[in-house]
Amino acid sequence: TYNTTTIVKYTTDILKKKIEDLKELEALIREAEKEVEDLKEEIKKEMTAQNTEEMNVGRYIVRWTVVETDRFDSTAFKQKHPDIYDMYIKQTISRRFSING
């Protein structure tokens, strides 16, 4: 028969294994993301060396182009117009998942 202590230990062991698996997969993802960024940087260096924003490489077209974007500066707006800024603040509620250790 199972008592409460046995069930809690079993549940804890299962959760511990899931957390360890999660941490291992997150580490693999970080490593893969770094490799992706390193490869992108190598391609960008070659494009810079060839002074081009577009390259045909086999069946691939690689583009590294300048993009100009307008963004709203909420910090400056808040400093100059705090009363108006406060009228348009929308509070949201979310939940954060984290594992420490």
C-alpha positions, 0 to 999 in steps of 0.5 A: 500500500502507498502512504502519503510520504511514498506518494510525495517522494514518488511525485518529487522524484518524477518532478526532479527528473523532469526538471533535470531533463528540461535543464539539459534540453535548455542547455542544448538549445543555448548551445545550438543557438550559439552555433546558429549565431556563429554561422550567421556572423561568418556569412555576414563577414563574407558579405561584408568582405564582398561589399554586398547586401545580397548573394546567390549561393547555390539555391539560396539567396542570402540578404543582409540589408539595412532596415530603418524602423520608427519606434515610439520613445515611451520613456521620453514621452513619459518624462515630458507628458507624465499625465497623458502617459498615465492616462494610457497605461494598461496594467496586465497580469501574467505568470512567470515560470522559473526554476532556480538551482 
